[in-house]
Structure formats: structure tokens, C-alpha cells
Amino acid sequence: MVSIEAFCPPDVFNPPIYTQGVRVTGAQTMLFLSGQVAYDQHGGVLHRGDFKGQAREALRALKSLVESAGGTMGSIVKLNTYLTDIRYRPDLALVRQEFFSKAPASTLVEVSARAGFKSQSHFTTLFRRFTGTTPKAWRESRFS
């Protein structure tokens, strides 16, 4: 029997919205999944400009992958999330609650910050300066 249990020693902060550690014992099958984004069946972007819609679709795709292999969302022990703007964190937390009754161990990264930009608007300003257009207009001109 597989046992999945959250753990956190008393000397480490135990946050209410994610799990610091997960112990899995008795597992016989493990899935390693690629990152999911809000794409339709042809690779087109779904829910443009709607963060919650995109997050919901990415988690729906994740759920479909896990369930098609015989698992459940409760079987997920680690989740990495990459945001373009950390201000979406509260919205992400609400959408995640729709899919997880017990939060897995999680990592949240703001991509613009990891790439050396102070914020999403800093990235957009520099992108516009070098390309003459916004990132959204650039994507739409190439992928629409």
C-alpha cells in the first residue's frame, strides 16, 4: 500500500498553503511529467489574458495526465510552478485549491526575476526598447 504523508520538523516553518516535505513509502509506480501550460489540442494558447483560466487549464492537463496513468491529484508529491509575475500568486493559490485537497511540496518561481529582470514591467520595457513591440504583440505576430 502506498503511503503519502506530509512532514515538517518543528524547527522549520510549516506554511498553510503548501507542504515543506512529502514522504512516499510503498510506491511501485512513479510518474515524471513535463510542465503543463494552457494549450489547446493543436498547441494554440487558451485563455489569453486570463491568468486563472490559464492556471486552471494547466492543472486540468496535469490532472488528465496523472489520472490516465492510474493516479489521482492526491498522488502528486512535488509541484513546481513558474509565474511571469509574482502578483498572480494569490490567484494561483485559489485555483490550486480547486484541484488539491492536500497541497503537495511546492516551489514557486517568478520567471522574470530569475531571468534578471526586476519585474514583468521591467522586462516589457526592455523588450519594447529592443524589438519595437510588446511581448504580447510579438507572440501574436508569430504564433497566431
C-alpha positions in Angstrom: 0.0 0.0 0.0 1.3 3.4 -0.9 1.6 5.9 1.8 2.0 9.6 1.1 2.4 11.9 4.1 3.4 15.5 4.6 6.0 16.2 7.1 7.7 19.2 8.6 10.0 19.2 11.6 9.1 21.7 14.4 12.1 23.9 13.7 11.0 24.6 10.1 8.1 27.0 9.1 5.1 24.9 8.2 3.0 27.0 5.8 -0.7 26.6 5.4 -0.7 26.7 1.5 2.0 24.2 0.7 3.9 21.3 2.1 7.6 21.5 3.0 8.2 17.8 2.6 6.4 14.7 1.5 7.4 11.1 2.4 6.3 8.4 0.0 6.6 4.7 1.1 5.5 1.6 -0.6 5.4 3.2 -4.1 5.7 0.9 -7.1 5.0 3.3 -9.9 6.3 6.9 -10.3 5.4 9.4 -13.0 7.7 12.3 -14.0 5.7 14.8 -16.0 6.6 17.7 -18.3 5.4 21.2 -17.4 1.9 21.9 -18.5 0.6 25.1 -20.0 -2.8 26.3 -21.3 -2.6 24.9 -24.8 -5.4 23.5 -27.0 -5.1 20.2 -28.8 -3.2 22.0 -31.7 -0.7 23.9 -29.4 -2.6 27.2 -29.5 -2.8 29.3 -26.4 -6.0 29.1 -24.4 -7.4 31.9 -22.2 -5.2 34.7 -23.4 -5.1 37.5 -20.8 -6.9 35.3 -18.2 -4.4 34.1 -15.6 -6.9 32.0 -13.6 -8.2 30.4 -16.9 -4.6 29.5 -17.9 -3.7 28.2 -14.4 -6.9 26.1 -14.3 -6.2 24.6 -17.8 -2.6 23.8 -16.9 -3.8 22.0 -13.8 -6.6 20.3 -15.7 -3.9 18.9 -18.2 -1.8 17.8 -15.2 -4.8 16.0 -13.7 -5.6 14.3 -17.0 -2.0 13.0 -17.3 -2.0 11.7 -13.7 -5.4 10.1 -14.0 -4.7 8.5 -17.4 -1.7 6.7 -15.7 -3.9 5.5 -12.8 -3.1 8.2 -10.2 -5.0 11.0 -8.6 -4.2 14.6 -7.8 -3.7 13.4 -4.2 -0.8 11.2 -5.5 1.3 14.2 -6.6 4.1 14.8 -4.1 6.0 17.7 -5.8 4.9 20.6 -7.9 7.0 23.4 -9.5 5.2 26.5 -10.7 6.7 29.3 -12.8 4.9 32.7 -12.9 5.6 35.6 -15.2 4.5 38.0 -12.4 4.5 37.1 -8.7 1.4 39.2 -8.3 -0.6 36.2 -9.6 0.3 34.2 -6.5 -3.0 34.8 -4.7 -5.0 33.8 -7.8 -2.8 30.7 -8.2 -3.5 29.7 -4.6 -7.3 29.9 -5.2 -7.1 27.8 -8.4 -4.8 25.2 -6.8 -7.4 24.7 -4.1 -9.8 23.6 -6.8 -7.5 20.7 -7.7 -5.7 19.7 -4.4 -7.4 18.8 -1.2 -3.9 18.4 0.3 -1.2 20.6 -1.1 2.0 18.8 -2.4 5.5 20.0 -1.7 5.9 23.1 -4.0 8.3 25.5 -5.5 7.1 28.8 -6.9 9.4 30.9 -9.1 8.8 34.3 -10.8 10.4 33.8 -14.2 11.1 37.4 -15.0 13.0 37.7 -11.7 15.0 34.6 -12.4 16.0 35.9 -15.8 17.4 39.1 -14.2 14.5 41.4 -14.6 13.2 43.5 -11.6 9.6 42.8 -12.6 7.3 41.9 -15.5 7.0 45.6 -16.4 10.8 45.9 -16.4 11.0 43.0 -18.9 8.3 44.5 -21.1 10.0 47.9 -21.1 13.3 46.4 -22.2 11.7 44.1 -24.7 9.9 47.0 -26.3 13.1 49.0 -26.4 15.0 46.3 -28.3 12.2 45.0 -30.5 9.9 47.9 -31.0 6.9 46.0 -29.8 5.4 44.4 -26.7 6.0 40.7 -25.9 2.3 40.0 -26.5 2.2 41.7 -29.9 5.5 39.9 -30.8 4.0 36.5 -29.8 0.7 37.2 -31.7 2.6 38.2 -34.8 4.4 34.9 -34.9 2.0 32.3 -33.4 -1.5 33.5 -34.3 
